[in-house]
Amino acid sequence: MLLSLLLFSNLAFAEDPTFKIELKNRTMNPNVIEVPANTAFTIEVVNTDNTAEEFESNSLKIEKIIPPKRTAKFKVKPLTPGEYDVFGEFHMDTCQGKVIVK
């Protein structure tokens, strides 16, 4: 019984998986991340550039300006399999990416 309680306790406090994207030289690295379907997760976006970027995704309902040398985290609800576009609105010609849900 105690073992079951301890196992359940650890599961109850488990954090969502986190996937990191770096904004550098007006691009995303990596520009494709793969995440598990039907599982909540976090996208951590680190802007290492000297200029701000607006990280955005219409399909994920994300939109935030990330100042230079700052980090933003986005909690994403469980998604069905598919591809979801993400982009840097200030540099749309070079700052494009995808979240692939499998």
PyMOL commands that set and color helices and strands:
alter all, ss='L'
color gray80, all
select helices_A, chain A and resi 2-12+89-91
alter helices_A, ss='H'
color red, helices_A
select strands_A, chain A and resi 18-24+27-29+32-35+41-47+53-57+62-66+70-76+82-88+96-101
alter strands_A, ss='S'
color yellow, strands_A
deselect
rebuild
show_as cartoon
